[in-house]
Amino acid sequence: MNFVSSSVAKVTLNVTSSAYNGIYTLPGIVANETTFNITSAVDGIKTIDNPITLNGGTYTIKSVARGIRTVSSSSTYATSSSAHNIIVNDGTYTITATGDDGEGFKAYATGYFPCFEEKYLLA
């Protein structure tokens, strides 16, 4: 599911993706008191160059790779940038990442991993 709008509030969203990410949004996402039930073949929630902000709610995510992931495509490790931040303000989280390298939360700049190419940003 690709989001055009970057803000959701007090909704229940059920997403199942057998081939890709559950939620993938370029403008980032701000979720206020939401319920997300996501089952995904790759990442549960993913953004590039924008933060994920979760303000309360209930998040149940079952993914193979990462539960919640942000990526900054900057060529430098941007420690002062919020482009790849995951901001958690309250809520209940149940995240299961089943892959060999499965991770619950992951936020990073690609410049920190110089071997990354554009094709890896889309995975």
N, CA, C and O atoms as a DFTB+ gen file, in Angstrom:
492 C
 N C O
     1  1       0.850      -1.159       0.000
     2  2       0.000       0.000       0.000
     3  2       0.896       1.222       0.000
     4  3       1.758       1.354       0.868
     5  1       0.709       2.114      -0.954
     6  2       1.455       3.367      -1.017
     7  2       0.567       4.505      -0.554
     8  3      -0.560       4.652      -1.028
     9  1       1.071       5.313       0.371
    10  2       0.324       6.459       0.869
    11  2       0.682       7.702       0.073
    12  3       1.853       7.937      -0.226
    13  1      -0.319       8.497      -0.270
    14  2      -0.086       9.803      -0.874
    15  2      -0.068      10.844       0.232
    16  3       0.806      11.710       0.266
    17  1      -1.033      10.756       1.133
    18  2      -1.079      11.634       2.297
    19  2      -0.148      11.065       3.352
    20  3       0.045       9.851       3.420
    21  1       0.423      11.915       4.162
    22  2       1.387      11.422       5.133
    23  2       0.870      11.397       6.564
    24  3       1.643      11.150       7.489
    25  1      -0.416      11.646       6.767
    26  2      -0.939      11.684       8.120
    27  2      -2.236      10.889       8.218
    28  3      -3.136      11.041       7.393
    29  1      -2.316      10.042       9.238
    30  2      -3.542       9.294       9.507
    31  2      -3.838       9.406      10.988
    32  3      -2.922       9.479      11.807
    33  1      -5.126       9.419      11.336
    34  2      -5.503       9.548      12.739
    35  2      -6.723       8.701      13.039
    36  3      -7.697       8.688      12.286
    37  1      -6.646       7.990      14.163
    38  2      -7.763       7.228      14.710
    39  2      -8.455       6.354      13.664
    40  3      -9.677       6.381      13.516
    41  1      -7.647       5.585      12.949
    42  2      -8.182       4.642      11.973
    43  2      -7.637       3.256      12.277
    44  3      -6.650       3.104      12.997
    45  1      -8.291       2.254      11.721
    46  2      -7.773       0.891      11.754
    47  2      -7.421       0.518      10.328
    48  3      -8.247       0.637       9.422
    49  1      -6.204       0.072      10.135
    50  2      -5.728      -0.280       8.807
    51  2      -5.216      -1.711       8.840
    52  3      -4.320      -2.039       9.617
    53  1      -5.785      -2.560       7.995
    54  2      -5.359      -3.952       7.867
    55  2      -4.723      -4.121       6.493
    56  3      -5.375      -3.896       5.473
    57  1      -3.453      -4.516       6.464
    58  2      -2.723      -4.649       5.202
    59  2      -2.039      -6.005       5.159
    60  3      -1.386      -6.414       6.119
    61  1      -2.195      -6.700       4.031
    62  2      -1.463      -7.941       3.788
    63  2      -0.787      -7.825       2.434
    64  3      -1.449      -7.571       1.428
    65  1       0.526      -8.009       2.401
    66  2       1.288      -7.959       1.159
    67  2       2.135      -9.217       1.065
    68  3       3.042      -9.424       1.870
    69  1       1.838     -10.054       0.084
    70  2       2.578     -11.307      -0.051
    71  2       3.821     -11.158      -0.920
    72  3       4.577     -12.117      -1.079
    73  1       4.049      -9.961      -1.490
    74  2       5.183      -9.794      -2.390
    75  2       6.081      -8.602      -2.067
    76  3       7.183      -8.519      -2.607
    77  1       5.653      -7.678      -1.207
    78  2       6.442      -6.473      -1.019
    79  2       6.214      -5.894       0.376
    80  3       5.871      -6.626       1.304
    81  1       6.404      -4.570       0.526
    82  2       6.214      -3.891       1.806
    83  2       4.733      -3.757       2.128
    84  3       3.896      -3.697       1.227
    85  1       4.415      -3.712       3.422
    86  2       3.032      -3.487       3.828
    87  2       2.603      -2.065       3.527
    88  3       1.648      -1.852       2.781
    89  1       3.299      -1.083       4.101
    90  2       3.060       0.338       3.839
    91  2       4.379       0.941       3.397
    92  3       5.390       0.815       4.089
    93  1       4.370       1.598       2.245
    94  2       5.558       2.240       1.702
    95  2       5.163       3.652       1.301
    96  3       4.325       3.836       0.418
    97  1       5.758       4.647       1.941
    98  2       5.373       6.028       1.670
    99  2       6.599       6.916       1.526
   100  3       7.484       6.900       2.382
   101  1       6.655       7.682       0.461
   102  2       7.763       8.611       0.270
   103  2       7.653       9.847       1.149
   104  3       8.679      10.323       1.636
   105  1       6.431      10.405       1.384
   106  2       6.370      11.624       2.189
   107  2       6.523      11.404       3.691
   108  3       6.349      12.347       4.462
   109  1       6.839      10.207       4.122
   110  2       6.894       9.931       5.548
   111  2       5.494       9.680       6.065
   112  3       4.526       9.727       5.306
   113  1       5.385       9.415       7.355
   114  2       4.060       9.144       7.911
   115  2       3.992       9.638       9.349
   116  3       4.946       9.508      10.115
   117  1       2.858      10.202       9.692
   118  2       2.528      10.554      11.070
   119  2       1.235       9.824      11.384
   120  3       0.212      10.064      10.743
   121  1       1.276       8.939      12.360
   122  2       0.096       8.162      12.743
   123  2      -0.289       8.532      14.173
   124  3       0.520       8.412      15.093
   125  1      -1.526       8.982      14.352
   126  2      -2.025       9.408      15.653
   127  2      -3.130       8.469      16.123
   128  3      -4.194       8.387      15.508
   129  1      -2.865       7.755      17.227
   130  2      -3.863       6.857      17.824
   131  2      -4.478       5.911      16.798
   132  3      -5.698       5.766      16.727
   133  1      -3.627       5.273      16.008
   134  2      -4.098       4.369      14.965
   135  2      -3.921       2.919      15.375
   136  3      -3.205       2.607      16.326
   137  1      -4.583       2.046      14.644
   138  2      -4.379       0.608      14.779
   139  2      -3.928       0.094      13.426
   140  3      -4.676       0.165      12.451
   141  1      -2.706      -0.424      13.359
   142  2      -2.185      -1.018      12.134
   143  2      -2.008      -2.508      12.374
   144  3      -1.365      -2.915      13.342
   145  1      -2.571      -3.311      11.504
   146  2      -2.356      -4.754      11.482
   147  2      -1.739      -5.057      10.125
   148  3      -2.426      -5.027       9.104
   149  1      -0.446      -5.347      10.116
   150  2       0.286      -5.481       8.856
   151  2       0.981      -6.833       8.794
   152  3       1.659      -7.244       9.735
   153  1       0.801      -7.516       7.668
   154  2       1.551      -8.725       7.358
   155  2       2.241      -8.462       6.029
   156  3       1.586      -8.125       5.043
   157  1       3.566      -8.616       5.997
   158  2       4.328      -8.191       4.824
   159  2       5.448      -9.160       4.484
   160  3       6.051      -9.773       5.364
   161  1       5.717      -9.287       3.173
   162  2       6.804     -10.141       2.694
   163  2       8.173      -9.473       2.830
   164  3       9.199     -10.153       2.787
   165  1       8.197      -8.160       2.992
   166  2       9.474      -7.449       3.134
   167  2       9.415      -6.624       4.422
   168  3       9.556      -7.184       5.509
   169  1       9.211      -5.307       4.327
   170  2       9.119      -4.433       5.499
   171  2       7.658      -4.148       5.825
   172  3       6.821      -4.072       4.926
   173  1       7.353      -3.990       7.108
   174  2       5.992      -3.653       7.512
   175  2       5.628      -2.233       7.124
   176  3       4.670      -2.016       6.381
   177  1       6.397      -1.250       7.628
   178  2       6.227       0.167       7.289
   179  2       7.591       0.679       6.845
   180  3       8.593       0.448       7.522
   181  1       7.636       1.380       5.695
   182  2       8.913       1.864       5.167
   183  2       8.759       3.252       4.555
   184  3       7.786       3.532       3.855
   185  1       9.742       4.123       4.833
   186  2       9.835       5.424       4.169
   187  2      11.266       5.641       3.696
   188  3      12.204       5.025       4.203
   189  1      11.417       6.527       2.717
   190  2      12.740       6.947       2.262
   191  2      12.799       8.467       2.367
   192  3      11.931       9.169       1.847
   193  1      13.821       8.961       3.037
   194  2      14.089      10.399       3.176
   195  2      13.058      11.163       3.996
   196  3      13.027      12.392       3.936
   197  1      12.229      10.486       4.748
   198  2      11.267      11.150       5.623
   199  2      11.025      10.283       6.851
   200  3      11.091       9.056       6.770
   201  1      10.745      10.914       7.988
   202  2      10.590      10.157       9.234
   203  2       9.248       9.447       9.355
   204  3       8.289       9.747       8.644
   205  1       9.218       8.509      10.270
   206  2       7.983       7.847      10.692
   207  2       7.729       8.308      12.121
   208  3       8.590       8.151      12.987
   209  1       6.554       8.875      12.375
   210  2       6.181       9.326      13.715
   211  2       4.931       8.578      14.142
   212  3       3.897       8.657      13.479
   213  1       5.023       7.854      15.243
   214  2       3.910       7.053      15.753
   215  2       3.501       7.607      17.111
   216  3       4.222       7.457      18.097
   217  1       2.340       8.246      17.150
   218  2       1.828       8.882      18.364
   219  2       0.698       8.041      18.943
   220  3      -0.476       8.283      18.663
   221  1       1.058       7.070      19.738
   222  2       0.052       6.215      20.352
   223  2      -0.568       5.256      19.358
   224  3      -0.278       5.305      18.163
   225  1      -1.416       4.391      19.858
   226  2      -2.086       3.422      19.003
   227  2      -1.581       2.013      19.242
   228  3      -0.800       1.756      20.159
   229  1      -2.044       1.108      18.398
   230  2      -1.672      -0.305      18.497
   231  2      -1.134      -0.756      17.147
   232  3      -1.789      -0.585      16.120
   233  1       0.061      -1.332      17.155
   234  2       0.735      -1.731      15.927
   235  2       1.123      -3.200      16.029
   236  3       1.955      -3.581      16.851
   237  1       0.512      -4.008      15.189
   238  2       0.848      -5.425      15.116
   239  2       1.420      -5.663      13.731
   240  3       0.711      -5.558      12.729
   241  1       2.704      -5.982      13.679
   242  2       3.394      -6.110      12.398
   243  2       4.103      -7.454      12.341
   244  3       4.875      -7.811      13.231
   245  1       3.820      -8.192      11.270
   246  2       4.515      -9.449      10.986
   247  2       5.180      -9.271       9.631
   248  3       4.503      -9.144       8.611
   249  1       6.506      -9.262       9.625
   250  2       7.238      -9.051       8.375
   251  2       8.390     -10.041       8.287
   252  3       8.750     -10.689       9.269
   253  1       8.958     -10.145       7.096
   254  2      10.111     -11.012       6.912
   255  2      11.401     -10.237       7.193
   256  3      12.298     -10.763       7.852
   257  1      11.508      -9.016       6.710
   258  2      12.755      -8.250       6.855
   259  2      12.743      -7.379       8.111
   260  3      13.335      -7.747       9.125
   261  1      12.074      -6.230       8.047
   262  2      12.049      -5.291       9.158
   263  2      10.617      -4.882       9.455
   264  3       9.801      -4.759       8.541
   265  1      10.314      -4.673      10.711
   266  2       8.972      -4.237      11.078
   267  2       8.719      -2.807      10.655
   268  3       7.765      -2.531       9.929
   269  1       9.571      -1.888      11.105
   270  2       9.447      -0.464      10.793
   271  2      10.821       0.025      10.350
   272  3      11.807      -0.130      11.070
   273  1      10.877       0.623       9.148
   274  2      12.179       0.981       8.562
   275  2      12.131       2.354       7.898
   276  3      11.197       2.668       7.160
   277  1      13.151       3.165       8.169
   278  2      13.356       4.415       7.435
   279  2      14.750       4.394       6.830
   280  3      15.678       3.816       7.396
   281  1      14.883       5.027       5.680
   282  2      16.160       5.089       4.983
   283  2      16.387       6.521       4.522
   284  3      15.487       7.144       3.957
   285  1      17.574       7.039       4.758
   286  2      17.966       8.318       4.174
   287  2      18.863       8.003       2.993
   288  3      19.862       7.301       3.151
   289  1      18.532       8.503       1.822
   290  2      19.340       8.220       0.635
   291  2      20.533       9.160       0.512
   292  3      21.231       9.152      -0.502
   293  1      20.766       9.970       1.542
   294  2      21.901      10.888       1.548
   295  2      23.200      10.107       1.430
   296  3      23.317       8.993       1.941
   297  1      24.165      10.698       0.757
   298  2      25.450      10.019       0.587
   299  2      26.344      10.152       1.814
   300  3      27.446       9.604       1.843
   301  1      25.875      10.876       2.827
   302  2      26.645      11.002       4.063
   303  2      25.793      10.526       5.233
   304  3      24.564      10.549       5.177
   305  1      26.457      10.102       6.273
   306  2      25.750       9.656       7.462
   307  2      25.229      10.888       8.182
   308  3      25.995      11.617       8.813
   309  1      23.936      11.118       8.089
   310  2      23.331      12.373       8.559
   311  2      22.828      12.247       9.989
   312  3      21.631      12.064      10.210
   313  1      23.722      12.341      10.958
   314  2      23.317      12.162      12.349
   315  2      22.410      13.278      12.835
   316  3      21.609      13.057      13.744
   317  1      22.509      14.472      12.258
   318  2      21.670      15.575      12.712
   319  2      20.376      15.687      11.913
   320  3      19.510      16.493      12.255
   321  1      20.235      14.910      10.879
   322  2      19.038      14.964      10.042
   323  2      17.943      14.100      10.639
   324  3      18.213      13.045      11.214
   325  1      16.702      14.555      10.498
   326  2      15.577      13.739      10.965
   327  2      14.988      12.922       9.826
   328  3      13.954      12.278      10.001
   329  1      15.628      12.939       8.667
   330  2      15.085      12.278       7.478
   331  2      14.886      10.782       7.674
   332  3      13.997      10.193       7.059
   333  1      15.684      10.173       8.504
   334  2      15.570       8.727       8.675
   335  2      15.241       8.338      10.122
   336  3      15.603       7.252      10.574
   337  1      14.561       9.218      10.836
   338  2      14.200       8.943      12.226
   339  2      12.908       8.148      12.334
   340  3      12.003       8.279      11.510
   341  1      12.846       7.333      13.356
   342  2      11.606       6.691      13.776
   343  2      11.298       7.273      15.149
   344  3      12.058       7.075      16.098
   345  1      10.185       7.988      15.254
   346  2       9.819       8.681      16.487
   347  2       8.617       7.969      17.090
   348  3       7.554       7.903      16.473
   349  1       8.786       7.439      18.289
   350  2       7.728       6.675      18.952
   351  2       7.297       7.430      20.204
   352  3       8.093       7.637      21.120
   353  1       6.035       7.837      20.233
   354  2       5.452       8.528      21.379
   355  2       4.266       7.712      21.886
   356  3       3.121       7.963      21.511
   357  1       4.550       6.747      22.730
   358  2       3.498       5.928      23.329
   359  2       2.986       4.877      22.341
   360  3       3.402       4.844      21.183
   361  1       2.103       4.042      22.804
   362  2       1.520       3.011      21.953
   363  2       1.922       1.612      22.381
   364  3       2.772       1.424      23.251
   365  1       1.290       0.636      21.746
   366  2       1.571      -0.779      21.986
   367  2       2.075      -1.385      20.684
   368  3       1.432      -1.251      19.643
   369  1       3.226      -2.052      20.741
   370  2       3.873      -2.575      19.544
   371  2       4.146      -4.062      19.696
   372  3       4.762      -4.497      20.669
   373  1       3.682      -4.834      18.725
   374  2       4.012      -6.250      18.638
   375  2       4.596      -6.451      17.251
   376  3       3.869      -6.440      16.258
   377  1       5.907      -6.635      17.182
   378  2       6.586      -6.740      15.893
   379  2       7.310      -8.076      15.825
   380  3       8.107      -8.417      16.699
   381  1       7.015      -8.823      14.767
   382  2       7.673     -10.098      14.532
   383  2       8.344     -10.033      13.167
   384  3       7.664      -9.902      12.150
   385  1       9.672     -10.124      13.135
   386  2      10.428     -10.145      11.881
   387  2      11.054     -11.529      11.760
   388  3      11.948     -11.878      12.532
   389  1      10.593     -12.311      10.804
   390  2      10.919     -13.735      10.759
   391  2      12.137     -14.101       9.934
   392  3      12.605     -15.236      10.023
   393  1      12.670     -13.186       9.134
   394  2      13.808     -13.504       8.265
   395  2      15.090     -13.699       9.047
   396  3      15.162     -13.379      10.233
   397  1      16.108     -14.228       8.372
   398  2      17.407     -14.451       9.002
   399  2      17.997     -13.163       9.566
   400  3      18.642     -13.178      10.614
   401  1      17.778     -12.058       8.876
   402  2      18.278     -10.762       9.327
   403  2      17.138      -9.874       9.813
   404  3      17.256      -8.649       9.777
   405  1      16.052     -10.462      10.262
   406  2      14.868      -9.708      10.672
   407  2      15.163      -8.750      11.819
   408  3      15.891      -9.086      12.753
   409  1      14.587      -7.547      11.737
   410  2      14.783      -6.517      12.751
   411  2      13.456      -5.835      13.029
   412  3      12.655      -5.649      12.113
   413  1      13.212      -5.461      14.272
   414  2      11.979      -4.770      14.633
   415  2      11.940      -3.354      14.101
   416  3      11.013      -2.987      13.379
   417  1      12.952      -2.539      14.455
   418  2      13.068      -1.154      13.996
   419  2      14.429      -0.988      13.325
   420  3      15.430      -1.531      13.795
   421  1      14.462      -0.232      12.219
   422  2      15.752       0.067      11.590
   423  2      15.681       1.433      10.927
   424  3      14.800       1.693      10.107
   425  1      16.623       2.309      11.293
   426  2      16.712       3.650      10.713
   427  2      18.172       3.915      10.380
   428  3      19.036       3.824      11.252
   429  1      18.449       4.239       9.131
   430  2      19.837       4.483       8.760
   431  2      19.948       5.327       7.495
   432  3      18.990       5.486       6.738
   433  1      21.153       5.863       7.294
   434  2      21.491       6.597       6.071
   435  2      22.309       5.665       5.196
   436  3      23.203       4.977       5.689
   437  1      22.018       5.634       3.917
   438  2      22.724       4.719       3.024
   439  2      24.198       5.047       2.908
   440  3      25.001       4.165       2.602
   441  1      24.574       6.301       3.147
   442  2      25.981       6.661       3.107
   443  2      26.788       5.920       4.161
   444  3      27.999       5.754       4.017
   445  1      26.122       5.475       5.217
   446  2      26.771       4.713       6.274
   447  2      27.144       3.314       5.789
   448  3      28.052       2.682       6.328
   449  1      26.436       2.840       4.772
   450  2      26.688       1.541       4.166
   451  2      27.067       1.776       2.703
   452  3      26.200       1.672       1.836
   453  1      28.327       2.088       2.398
   454  2      28.714       2.505       1.058
   455  2      28.444       1.474      -0.027
   456  3      28.456       1.827      -1.206
   457  1      28.203       0.224       0.320
   458  2      27.939      -0.793      -0.696
   459  2      26.518      -0.698      -1.238
   460  3      26.201      -1.356      -2.229
   461  1      25.651       0.105      -0.617
   462  2      24.262       0.184      -1.069
   463  2      24.156       0.927      -2.388
   464  3      24.813       1.945      -2.604
   465  1      23.330       0.404      -3.250
   466  2      23.012       1.041      -4.515
   467  2      21.528       1.336      -4.523
   468  3      20.797       0.870      -3.648
   469  1      21.069       2.109      -5.505
   470  2      19.660       2.487      -5.603
   471  2      18.738       1.270      -5.576
   472  3      17.662       1.331      -4.981
   473  1      19.135       0.180      -6.203
   474  2      18.268      -1.002      -6.250
   475  2      17.971      -1.541      -4.855
   476  3      16.912      -2.131      -4.639
   477  1      18.889      -1.348      -3.901
   478  2      18.658      -1.832      -2.551
   479  2      17.705      -0.942      -1.764
   480  3      17.100      -1.398      -0.794
   481  1      17.561       0.317      -2.162
   482  2      16.608       1.207      -1.502
   483  2      15.182       0.741      -1.735
   484  3      14.318       0.931      -0.879
   485  1      14.929       0.136      -2.884
   486  2      13.575      -0.262      -3.243
   487  2      13.179      -1.592      -2.636
   488  3      11.990      -1.904      -2.579
   489  1      14.120      -2.375      -2.186
   490  2      13.807      -3.701      -1.624
   491  2      13.211      -3.584      -0.245
   492  3      12.888      -4.597       0.376
